[in-house]
Amino acid sequence: MLKYALLGFLNYQTASGYDLKQLMDVSTSNFWHAKQSQIYTTLKALEKDALVVSHIEPQESRPNRRVYEITTAGQEDLKNWTAQPITEIESRKEKLLLKLFFSAQLEPEIILTELRLQKNLHQAQLEKYQTITKEVIKQFASSLDMQEDAKLWETTRRFGELYTEMYIRWLDETIENLEG
């Protein structure tokens, strides 16, 4: 799936691997993220498959950078993929839930400490969705004059916001349950 995330971003603009990581961090990270090394590995595979091409872009004060551009074949592959229906619900992997499931042998305070930490992390994430991510989507959409794209980007941002709000409510409920 990282393949299609990268093709999607490159369908909007040419970018380096570093640029793609930055774009993902402020836009799709609530539902699709990747490490920098995964991005570069995938870009190499995309170039091998002729879905993207790259060139070296000289820079004066910094090292030269490799910039990627989607090809017509890449655009066609992306279009075909987005048109395919998803016919099953994908399962989520939640490390916290797995740990919690097997934590009965721990002292309750250890579990509560972890839950409170997670609540703090999720509250920070929620604030990011409500401020930074929302503003970045607005700026990116207006600078590229892509109002229809912006509507869809906003729906994915809103999913992250609602999911995080739900997770915080669940953490509050679980903390209250374990304290009682």
CNS distance restraints for C-alpha pairs under 8 A (distance, minus, plus):
assign (resid   1 and name CA) (resid   5 and name CA) 6.54 0.50 0.50
assign (resid   2 and name CA) (resid   6 and name CA) 6.19 0.50 0.50
assign (resid   2 and name CA) (resid  32 and name CA) 7.80 0.50 0.50
assign (resid   2 and name CA) (resid  34 and name CA) 7.41 0.50 0.50
assign (resid   2 and name CA) (resid  39 and name CA) 7.60 0.50 0.50
assign (resid   2 and name CA) (resid  42 and name CA) 7.30 0.50 0.50
assign (resid   3 and name CA) (resid   7 and name CA) 6.21 0.50 0.50
assign (resid   3 and name CA) (resid  42 and name CA) 6.27 0.50 0.50
assign (resid   3 and name CA) (resid  43 and name CA) 7.78 0.50 0.50
assign (resid   3 and name CA) (resid  46 and name CA) 7.30 0.50 0.50
assign (resid   4 and name CA) (resid   8 and name CA) 5.83 0.50 0.50
assign (resid   4 and name CA) (resid  78 and name CA) 6.25 0.50 0.50
assign (resid   4 and name CA) (resid  81 and name CA) 7.83 0.50 0.50
assign (resid   5 and name CA) (resid   9 and name CA) 6.37 0.50 0.50
assign (resid   5 and name CA) (resid  32 and name CA) 7.90 0.50 0.50
assign (resid   6 and name CA) (resid  10 and name CA) 6.09 0.50 0.50
assign (resid   6 and name CA) (resid  20 and name CA) 7.08 0.50 0.50
assign (resid   6 and name CA) (resid  39 and name CA) 7.84 0.50 0.50
assign (resid   6 and name CA) (resid  43 and name CA) 7.76 0.50 0.50
assign (resid   7 and name CA) (resid  11 and name CA) 5.94 0.50 0.50
assign (resid   7 and name CA) (resid  52 and name CA) 7.95 0.50 0.50
assign (resid   7 and name CA) (resid  70 and name CA) 6.53 0.50 0.50
assign (resid   7 and name CA) (resid  74 and name CA) 6.70 0.50 0.50
assign (resid   7 and name CA) (resid  75 and name CA) 7.39 0.50 0.50
assign (resid   7 and name CA) (resid  78 and name CA) 6.51 0.50 0.50
assign (resid   8 and name CA) (resid  12 and name CA) 6.94 0.50 0.50
assign (resid   8 and name CA) (resid  78 and name CA) 6.90 0.50 0.50
assign (resid   9 and name CA) (resid  13 and name CA) 6.63 0.50 0.50
assign (resid   9 and name CA) (resid  20 and name CA) 7.16 0.50 0.50
assign (resid   9 and name CA) (resid  23 and name CA) 7.90 0.50 0.50
assign (resid  10 and name CA) (resid  14 and name CA) 5.37 0.50 0.50
assign (resid  10 and name CA) (resid  15 and name CA) 6.60 0.50 0.50
assign (resid  10 and name CA) (resid  68 and name CA) 7.29 0.50 0.50
assign (resid  10 and name CA) (resid  69 and name CA) 5.94 0.50 0.50
assign (resid  10 and name CA) (resid  70 and name CA) 5.54 0.50 0.50
assign (resid  11 and name CA) (resid  69 and name CA) 7.80 0.50 0.50
assign (resid  11 and name CA) (resid  70 and name CA) 6.01 0.50 0.50
assign (resid  11 and name CA) (resid  75 and name CA) 6.77 0.50 0.50
assign (resid  13 and name CA) (resid  69 and name CA) 7.30 0.50 0.50
assign (resid  14 and name CA) (resid  67 and name CA) 6.48 0.50 0.50
assign (resid  14 and name CA) (resid  68 and name CA) 5.51 0.50 0.50
assign (resid  14 and name CA) (resid  69 and name CA) 4.78 0.50 0.50
assign (resid  14 and name CA) (resid  70 and name CA) 7.41 0.50 0.50
assign (resid  15 and name CA) (resid  19 and name CA) 5.59 0.50 0.50
assign (resid  15 and name CA) (resid  20 and name CA) 6.27 0.50 0.50
assign (resid  15 and name CA) (resid  67 and name CA) 5.17 0.50 0.50
assign (resid  15 and name CA) (resid  68 and name CA) 5.40 0.50 0.50
assign (resid  15 and name CA) (resid  69 and name CA) 6.97 0.50 0.50
assign (resid  16 and name CA) (resid  20 and name CA) 6.25 0.50 0.50
assign (resid  16 and name CA) (resid  65 and name CA) 6.92 0.50 0.50
assign (resid  16 and name CA) (resid  66 and name CA) 5.74 0.50 0.50
assign (resid  16 and name CA) (resid  67 and name CA) 4.30 0.50 0.50
assign (resid  16 and name CA) (resid  68 and name CA) 5.85 0.50 0.50
assign (resid  17 and name CA) (resid  21 and name CA) 6.35 0.50 0.50
assign (resid  17 and name CA) (resid  36 and name CA) 7.38 0.50 0.50
assign (resid  17 and name CA) (resid  39 and name CA) 6.41 0.50 0.50
assign (resid  17 and name CA) (resid  40 and name CA) 6.07 0.50 0.50
assign (resid  17 and name CA) (resid  43 and name CA) 7.68 0.50 0.50
assign (resid  17 and name CA) (resid  66 and name CA) 7.67 0.50 0.50
assign (resid  17 and name CA) (resid  67 and name CA) 7.40 0.50 0.50
assign (resid  17 and name CA) (resid  68 and name CA) 7.79 0.50 0.50
assign (resid  18 and name CA) (resid  22 and name CA) 6.38 0.50 0.50
assign (resid  18 and name CA) (resid  36 and name CA) 7.23 0.50 0.50
assign (resid  19 and name CA) (resid  23 and name CA) 6.16 0.50 0.50
assign (resid  20 and name CA) (resid  24 and name CA) 6.15 0.50 0.50
assign (resid  20 and name CA) (resid  39 and name CA) 7.83 0.50 0.50
assign (resid  21 and name CA) (resid  25 and name CA) 6.16 0.50 0.50
assign (resid  21 and name CA) (resid  34 and name CA) 7.46 0.50 0.50
assign (resid  21 and name CA) (resid  35 and name CA) 7.61 0.50 0.50
assign (resid  21 and name CA) (resid  36 and name CA) 6.27 0.50 0.50
assign (resid  21 and name CA) (resid  39 and name CA) 7.33 0.50 0.50
assign (resid  22 and name CA) (resid  26 and name CA) 6.57 0.50 0.50
assign (resid  23 and name CA) (resid  27 and name CA) 6.10 0.50 0.50
assign (resid  23 and name CA) (resid  28 and name CA) 7.87 0.50 0.50
assign (resid  24 and name CA) (resid  28 and name CA) 5.06 0.50 0.50
assign (resid  24 and name CA) (resid  29 and name CA) 5.72 0.50 0.50
assign (resid  24 and name CA) (resid  32 and name CA) 7.68 0.50 0.50
assign (resid  24 and name CA) (resid  33 and name CA) 6.36 0.50 0.50
assign (resid  24 and name CA) (resid  34 and name CA) 7.89 0.50 0.50
assign (resid  25 and name CA) (resid  29 and name CA) 5.17 0.50 0.50
assign (resid  25 and name CA) (resid  33 and name CA) 7.07 0.50 0.50
assign (resid  26 and name CA) (resid 132 and name CA) 7.86 0.50 0.50
assign (resid  26 and name CA) (resid 133 and name CA) 5.61 0.50 0.50
assign (resid  26 and name CA) (resid 136 and name CA) 7.08 0.50 0.50
assign (resid  27 and name CA) (resid 133 and name CA) 6.50 0.50 0.50
assign (resid  27 and name CA) (resid 136 and name CA) 7.91 0.50 0.50
assign (resid  27 and name CA) (resid 137 and name CA) 7.14 0.50 0.50
assign (resid  27 and name CA) (resid 153 and name CA) 7.68 0.50 0.50
assign (resid  27 and name CA) (resid 157 and name CA) 7.31 0.50 0.50
assign (resid  28 and name CA) (resid  32 and name CA) 5.29 0.50 0.50
assign (resid  28 and name CA) (resid  33 and name CA) 6.56 0.50 0.50
assign (resid  28 and name CA) (resid 156 and name CA) 7.67 0.50 0.50
assign (resid  28 and name CA) (resid 157 and name CA) 7.87 0.50 0.50
assign (resid  29 and name CA) (resid  33 and name CA) 4.71 0.50 0.50
assign (resid  30 and name CA) (resid 157 and name CA) 7.57 0.50 0.50
assign (resid  30 and name CA) (resid 160 and name CA) 5.40 0.50 0.50
assign (resid  31 and name CA) (resid 160 and name CA) 7.44 0.50 0.50
assign (resid  34 and name CA) (resid  38 and name CA) 6.18 0.50 0.50
assign (resid  34 and name CA) (resid  39 and name CA) 6.61 0.50 0.50
assign (resid  35 and name CA) (resid  39 and name CA) 6.47 0.50 0.50
assign (resid  36 and name CA) (resid  40 and name CA) 6.48 0.50 0.50
assign (resid  37 and name CA) (resid  41 and name CA) 6.22 0.50 0.50
assign (resid  38 and name CA) (resid  42 and name CA) 6.08 0.50 0.50
assign (resid  39 and name CA) (resid  43 and name CA) 6.08 0.50 0.50
assign (resid  40 and name CA) (resid  44 and name CA) 6.26 0.50 0.50
assign (resid  41 and name CA) (resid  45 and name CA) 6.50 0.50 0.50
assign (resid  42 and name CA) (resid  46 and name CA) 6.11 0.50 0.50
assign (resid  43 and name CA) (resid  47 and name CA) 6.11 0.50 0.50
assign (resid  43 and name CA) (resid  52 and name CA) 7.69 0.50 0.50
assign (resid  44 and name CA) (resid  48 and name CA) 6.16 0.50 0.50
assign (resid  45 and name CA) (resid  49 and name CA) 6.20 0.50 0.50
assign (resid  46 and name CA) (resid  50 and name CA) 6.22 0.50 0.50
assign (resid  46 and name CA) (resid  51 and name CA) 5.20 0.50 0.50
assign (resid  46 and name CA) (resid  52 and name CA) 5.72 0.50 0.50
assign (resid  47 and name CA) (resid  51 and name CA) 5.78 0.50 0.50
assign (resid  47 and name CA) (resid  52 and name CA) 4.81 0.50 0.50
assign (resid  47 and name CA) (resid  53 and name CA) 5.56 0.50 0.50
assign (resid  47 and name CA) (resid  54 and name CA) 7.44 0.50 0.50
assign (resid  50 and name CA) (resid  71 and name CA) 7.12 0.50 0.50
assign (resid  50 and name CA) (resid  73 and name CA) 7.11 0.50 0.50
assign (resid  50 and name CA) (resid  74 and name CA) 7.38 0.50 0.50
assign (resid  51 and name CA) (resid  70 and name CA) 6.12 0.50 0.50
assign (resid  51 and name CA) (resid  71 and name CA) 5.36 0.50 0.50
assign (resid  51 and name CA) (resid  72 and name CA) 7.44 0.50 0.50
assign (resid  51 and name CA) (resid  73 and name CA) 5.46 0.50 0.50
assign (resid  51 and name CA) (resid  74 and name CA) 3.97 0.50 0.50
assign (resid  51 and name CA) (resid  75 and name CA) 7.69 0.50 0.50
assign (resid  51 and name CA) (resid  77 and name CA) 7.88 0.50 0.50
assign (resid  52 and name CA) (resid  68 and name CA) 6.37 0.50 0.50
assign (resid  52 and name CA) (resid  69 and name CA) 5.39 0.50 0.50
assign (resid  52 and name CA) (resid  70 and name CA) 4.32 0.50 0.50
assign (resid  52 and name CA) (resid  71 and name CA) 5.09 0.50 0.50
assign (resid  52 and name CA) (resid  74 and name CA) 6.28 0.50 0.50
assign (resid  53 and name CA) (resid  68 and name CA) 5.66 0.50 0.50
assign (resid  53 and name CA) (resid  69 and name CA) 5.40 0.50 0.50
assign (resid  53 and name CA) (resid  70 and name CA) 6.49 0.50 0.50
assign (resid  53 and name CA) (resid  71 and name CA) 6.71 0.50 0.50
assign (resid  54 and name CA) (resid  66 and name CA) 6.35 0.50 0.50
assign (resid  54 and name CA) (resid  67 and name CA) 5.37 0.50 0.50
assign (resid  54 and name CA) (resid  68 and name CA) 4.31 0.50 0.50
assign (resid  54 and name CA) (resid  69 and name CA) 6.14 0.50 0.50
assign (resid  55 and name CA) (resid  66 and name CA) 5.58 0.50 0.50
assign (resid  55 and name CA) (resid  67 and name CA) 5.56 0.50 0.50
assign (resid  55 and name CA) (resid  68 and name CA) 6.77 0.50 0.50
assign (resid  56 and name CA) (resid  64 and name CA) 6.50 0.50 0.50
assign (resid  56 and name CA) (resid  65 and name CA) 5.60 0.50 0.50
assign (resid  56 and name CA) (resid  66 and name CA) 4.48 0.50 0.50
assign (resid  56 and name CA) (resid  67 and name CA) 6.22 0.50 0.50
assign (resid  57 and name CA) (resid  64 and name CA) 5.66 0.50 0.50
assign (resid  57 and name CA) (resid  65 and name CA) 5.28 0.50 0.50
assign (resid  57 and name CA) (resid  66 and name CA) 6.02 0.50 0.50
assign (resid  57 and name CA) (resid  67 and name CA) 6.56 0.50 0.50
assign (resid  58 and name CA) (resid  63 and name CA) 7.38 0.50 0.50
assign (resid  58 and name CA) (resid  64 and name CA) 4.50 0.50 0.50
assign (resid  58 and name CA) (resid  65 and name CA) 6.59 0.50 0.50
assign (resid  59 and name CA) (resid  63 and name CA) 6.13 0.50 0.50
assign (resid  59 and name CA) (resid  64 and name CA) 5.16 0.50 0.50
assign (resid  59 and name CA) (resid  65 and name CA) 7.38 0.50 0.50
assign (resid  70 and name CA) (resid  74 and name CA) 5.59 0.50 0.50
assign (resid  70 and name CA) (resid  75 and name CA) 6.60 0.50 0.50
assign (resid  71 and name CA) (resid  75 and name CA) 6.26 0.50 0.50
assign (resid  72 and name CA) (resid  76 and name CA) 6.18 0.50 0.50
assign (resid  73 and name CA) (resid  77 and name CA) 6.11 0.50 0.50
assign (resid  74 and name CA) (resid  78 and name CA) 6.11 0.50 0.50
assign (resid  75 and name CA) (resid  79 and name CA) 6.09 0.50 0.50
assign (resid  76 and name CA) (resid  80 and name CA) 6.13 0.50 0.50
assign (resid  77 and name CA) (resid  81 and name CA) 6.14 0.50 0.50
assign (resid  78 and name CA) (resid  82 and name CA) 6.17 0.50 0.50
assign (resid  79 and name CA) (resid  83 and name CA) 6.23 0.50 0.50
assign (resid  80 and name CA) (resid  84 and name CA) 6.49 0.50 0.50
assign (resid  94 and name CA) (resid  98 and name CA) 6.42 0.50 0.50
assign (resid  95 and name CA) (resid  99 and name CA) 6.19 0.50 0.50
assign (resid  96 and name CA) (resid 100 and name CA) 5.99 0.50 0.50
assign (resid  97 and name CA) (resid 101 and name CA) 5.94 0.50 0.50
assign (resid  98 and name CA) (resid 102 and name CA) 6.70 0.50 0.50
assign (resid  99 and name CA) (resid 103 and name CA) 6.06 0.50 0.50
assign (resid 100 and name CA) (resid 104 and name CA) 7.76 0.50 0.50
assign (resid 100 and name CA) (resid 111 and name CA) 7.60 0.50 0.50
assign (resid 103 and name CA) (resid 111 and name CA) 7.39 0.50 0.50
assign (resid 106 and name CA) (resid 110 and name CA) 6.58 0.50 0.50
assign (resid 106 and name CA) (resid 111 and name CA) 6.99 0.50 0.50
assign (resid 107 and name CA) (resid 111 and name CA) 6.88 0.50 0.50
assign (resid 108 and name CA) (resid 112 and name CA) 6.11 0.50 0.50
assign (resid 108 and name CA) (resid 178 and name CA) 7.11 0.50 0.50
assign (resid 109 and name CA) (resid 113 and name CA) 5.99 0.50 0.50
assign (resid 110 and name CA) (resid 114 and name CA) 6.45 0.50 0.50
assign (resid 111 and name CA) (resid 115 and name CA) 6.26 0.50 0.50
assign (resid 112 and name CA) (resid 116 and name CA) 6.07 0.50 0.50
assign (resid 112 and name CA) (resid 175 and name CA) 6.29 0.50 0.50
assign (resid 112 and name CA) (resid 178 and name CA) 7.40 0.50 0.50
assign (resid 112 and name CA) (resid 179 and name CA) 8.00 0.50 0.50
assign (resid 113 and name CA) (resid 117 and name CA) 6.18 0.50 0.50
assign (resid 114 and name CA) (resid 118 and name CA) 6.20 0.50 0.50
assign (resid 115 and name CA) (resid 119 and name CA) 6.17 0.50 0.50
assign (resid 115 and name CA) (resid 171 and name CA) 6.45 0.50 0.50
assign (resid 115 and name CA) (resid 175 and name CA) 6.79 0.50 0.50
assign (resid 116 and name CA) (resid 120 and name CA) 6.31 0.50 0.50
assign (resid 116 and name CA) (resid 171 and name CA) 7.78 0.50 0.50
assign (resid 116 and name CA) (resid 175 and name CA) 7.69 0.50 0.50
assign (resid 117 and name CA) (resid 121 and name CA) 6.30 0.50 0.50
assign (resid 118 and name CA) (resid 122 and name CA) 6.05 0.50 0.50
assign (resid 118 and name CA) (resid 171 and name CA) 7.83 0.50 0.50
assign (resid 119 and name CA) (resid 123 and name CA) 6.05 0.50 0.50
assign (resid 119 and name CA) (resid 168 and name CA) 5.90 0.50 0.50
assign (resid 119 and name CA) (resid 171 and name CA) 6.34 0.50 0.50
assign (resid 119 and name CA) (resid 172 and name CA) 7.82 0.50 0.50
assign (resid 120 and name CA) (resid 124 and name CA) 6.31 0.50 0.50
assign (resid 121 and name CA) (resid 125 and name CA) 6.27 0.50 0.50
assign (resid 122 and name CA) (resid 126 and name CA) 6.03 0.50 0.50
assign (resid 122 and name CA) (resid 164 and name CA) 6.28 0.50 0.50
assign (resid 122 and name CA) (resid 167 and name CA) 7.53 0.50 0.50
assign (resid 122 and name CA) (resid 168 and name CA) 6.55 0.50 0.50
assign (resid 123 and name CA) (resid 127 and name CA) 6.28 0.50 0.50
assign (resid 123 and name CA) (resid 164 and name CA) 7.80 0.50 0.50
assign (resid 123 and name CA) (resid 168 and name CA) 7.21 0.50 0.50
assign (resid 124 and name CA) (resid 128 and name CA) 6.37 0.50 0.50
assign (resid 125 and name CA) (resid 129 and name CA) 6.40 0.50 0.50
assign (resid 125 and name CA) (resid 164 and name CA) 7.38 0.50 0.50
assign (resid 126 and name CA) (resid 130 and name CA) 6.21 0.50 0.50
assign (resid 126 and name CA) (resid 161 and name CA) 5.86 0.50 0.50
assign (resid 126 and name CA) (resid 164 and name CA) 5.99 0.50 0.50
assign (resid 126 and name CA) (resid 165 and name CA) 7.01 0.50 0.50
assign (resid 127 and name CA) (resid 131 and name CA) 6.08 0.50 0.50
assign (resid 127 and name CA) (resid 132 and name CA) 7.91 0.50 0.50
assign (resid 128 and name CA) (resid 132 and name CA) 5.18 0.50 0.50
assign (resid 128 and name CA) (resid 133 and name CA) 6.00 0.50 0.50
assign (resid 129 and name CA) (resid 133 and name CA) 5.05 0.50 0.50
assign (resid 129 and name CA) (resid 134 and name CA) 6.09 0.50 0.50
assign (resid 129 and name CA) (resid 157 and name CA) 6.65 0.50 0.50
assign (resid 129 and name CA) (resid 158 and name CA) 7.75 0.50 0.50
assign (resid 129 and name CA) (resid 160 and name CA) 7.00 0.50 0.50
assign (resid 129 and name CA) (resid 161 and name CA) 5.70 0.50 0.50
assign (resid 130 and name CA) (resid 134 and name CA) 6.00 0.50 0.50
assign (resid 130 and name CA) (resid 161 and name CA) 7.06 0.50 0.50
assign (resid 131 and name CA) (resid 135 and name CA) 6.12 0.50 0.50
assign (resid 132 and name CA) (resid 136 and name CA) 6.12 0.50 0.50
assign (resid 133 and name CA) (resid 137 and name CA) 6.21 0.50 0.50
assign (resid 133 and name CA) (resid 157 and name CA) 7.31 0.50 0.50
assign (resid 134 and name CA) (resid 138 and name CA) 6.34 0.50 0.50
assign (resid 134 and name CA) (resid 154 and name CA) 7.44 0.50 0.50
assign (resid 134 and name CA) (resid 157 and name CA) 7.09 0.50 0.50
assign (resid 135 and name CA) (resid 139 and name CA) 6.14 0.50 0.50
assign (resid 136 and name CA) (resid 140 and name CA) 5.95 0.50 0.50
assign (resid 137 and name CA) (resid 141 and name CA) 5.95 0.50 0.50
assign (resid 137 and name CA) (resid 150 and name CA) 6.82 0.50 0.50
assign (resid 137 and name CA) (resid 153 and name CA) 6.94 0.50 0.50
assign (resid 137 and name CA) (resid 154 and name CA) 7.21 0.50 0.50
assign (resid 138 and name CA) (resid 142 and name CA) 6.15 0.50 0.50
assign (resid 138 and name CA) (resid 150 and name CA) 7.18 0.50 0.50
assign (resid 139 and name CA) (resid 143 and name CA) 6.02 0.50 0.50
assign (resid 140 and name CA) (resid 144 and name CA) 6.24 0.50 0.50
assign (resid 141 and name CA) (resid 145 and name CA) 5.73 0.50 0.50
assign (resid 141 and name CA) (resid 146 and name CA) 5.10 0.50 0.50
assign (resid 141 and name CA) (resid 147 and name CA) 6.28 0.50 0.50
assign (resid 141 and name CA) (resid 149 and name CA) 7.27 0.50 0.50
assign (resid 141 and name CA) (resid 150 and name CA) 5.50 0.50 0.50
assign (resid 142 and name CA) (resid 146 and name CA) 6.55 0.50 0.50
assign (resid 142 and name CA) (resid 147 and name CA) 7.29 0.50 0.50
assign (resid 146 and name CA) (resid 150 and name CA) 6.11 0.50 0.50
assign (resid 147 and name CA) (resid 151 and name CA) 6.41 0.50 0.50
assign (resid 148 and name CA) (resid 152 and name CA) 6.83 0.50 0.50
assign (resid 149 and name CA) (resid 153 and name CA) 6.15 0.50 0.50
assign (resid 150 and name CA) (resid 154 and name CA) 5.93 0.50 0.50
assign (resid 151 and name CA) (resid 155 and name CA) 6.41 0.50 0.50
assign (resid 152 and name CA) (resid 156 and name CA) 6.54 0.50 0.50
assign (resid 153 and name CA) (resid 157 and name CA) 6.28 0.50 0.50
assign (resid 154 and name CA) (resid 158 and name CA) 5.97 0.50 0.50
assign (resid 155 and name CA) (resid 159 and name CA) 6.21 0.50 0.50
assign (resid 156 and name CA) (resid 160 and name CA) 6.53 0.50 0.50
assign (resid 157 and name CA) (resid 161 and name CA) 6.36 0.50 0.50
assign (resid 158 and name CA) (resid 162 and name CA) 6.07 0.50 0.50
assign (resid 159 and name CA) (resid 163 and name CA) 5.90 0.50 0.50
assign (resid 160 and name CA) (resid 164 and name CA) 6.01 0.50 0.50
assign (resid 161 and name CA) (resid 165 and name CA) 6.21 0.50 0.50
assign (resid 162 and name CA) (resid 166 and name CA) 6.16 0.50 0.50
assign (resid 163 and name CA) (resid 167 and name CA) 6.15 0.50 0.50
assign (resid 164 and name CA) (resid 168 and name CA) 6.19 0.50 0.50
assign (resid 165 and name CA) (resid 169 and name CA) 6.30 0.50 0.50
assign (resid 166 and name CA) (resid 170 and name CA) 6.16 0.50 0.50
assign (resid 167 and name CA) (resid 171 and name CA) 6.12 0.50 0.50
assign (resid 168 and name CA) (resid 172 and name CA) 6.14 0.50 0.50
assign (resid 169 and name CA) (resid 173 and name CA) 6.18 0.50 0.50
assign (resid 170 and name CA) (resid 174 and name CA) 6.04 0.50 0.50
assign (resid 171 and name CA) (resid 175 and name CA) 5.97 0.50 0.50
assign (resid 172 and name CA) (resid 176 and name CA) 6.11 0.50 0.50
assign (resid 173 and name CA) (resid 177 and name CA) 6.07 0.50 0.50
assign (resid 174 and name CA) (resid 178 and name CA) 6.16 0.50 0.50
assign (resid 175 and name CA) (resid 179 and name CA) 6.05 0.50 0.50
assign (resid 176 and name CA) (resid 180 and name CA) 6.10 0.50 0.50
